[in-house]
């Protein structure tokens, strides 16, 4: 059976939106994903350097600090992914609600509601009566 998920690429896809505000947030999210994905290289480099310079103490301290920072970035990325997903769900629900057909066209509501014209008192005038009044005043 074929794998339904696409294989993980080395660098996330570059699908920047054309809206400038969305593009800024998209770029920050994209760069955070790249940073979390490749942060282990920085940790390895720092651990090697510190172990050469300071020995075992530098190795352990740098490793712990690096892993802590990496864990913090991963938690931040998880939080951003969750909030982005929730935002997409809300926007999709709003879009579906706006495109939802009116109740009269829905197959679940086969009855027709009686039309009620809104009449504000004093707005409807009989034109014939108005004409007669004006002719009577003029003549």
Beta strands, then each sheet from edge to edge (+ up, - down):
end
